[in-house]
Amino acid sequence: MKPGNIPTALIAPKLDMLIRDRWPHGNGPVILAEKVGCDESAIRLIIEQRHDGTAFDFADRLFCAVGRPMEDVGLGDVYWSVEFRETCALHSCGKTFPERSNGRTRKRYCSSRCATLGNAVAQGRATGDRLRGKGKCLKGHAFTKENTILKTRNGYVERQCRECKRATQREWVRQKRKDAAFVQKKIDAQRKWRAKEAA
């Protein structure tokens, strides 16, 4: 289970009971999803315990939305034992690291290298022109017109390598094929599509 996650086996029974008590008419997960601002299926996955763990922040939001914080329902030990994670403030990094509150200021970067580069970007000394001038991605693929995807994120236009994205998607599918539920879902979707085409 990933750091910063909480076991679904601990929270699922209590969350299910609280949802049934709060909304006895049976539409609880839908109402809770609207309150939290997530998809209903995410709540059902926790209740049915289809994953080993879920993000602590998400679980905490669910319990608070029901009106009973985790400490009130006997999950205080779990609440205080979770290792909180921070995300590196450097956009190109995105690594997570343990939250530390030893000093007066919050740690924003995962390493001193990222902190140096982040400060240089904030002061306008590092603009990324040198890397863009190379015309290649980090794996060495050329940023040609056919191999470039332009995406706008946080007000900035960034380039993505199509070859790298395909490789990532292939690896994701390769890992998912090991999951029996995922394979069965794909087979059912293909059968449904073939039946629709034949009709």
Secondary structure, DSSP 4 states (H G I P E B T S, - for coil): --TTEEEHHHHHHHHHHHHHHH-TTS-HHHHHHHHHTS-HHHHHHHHTT-SSEEEHHHHHHHHHHHT--GGGGT-HHHHHH---EEE-SSTTT--EEE---SSSSPP--SSHHHHHHHHHHHTTS--SHHHHHHTB-TTS-B--STTEEEEEETTEEEEEEHHHHHHHHHHHHHHHTT-HHHHHHHHHHHHHHHHHHH-
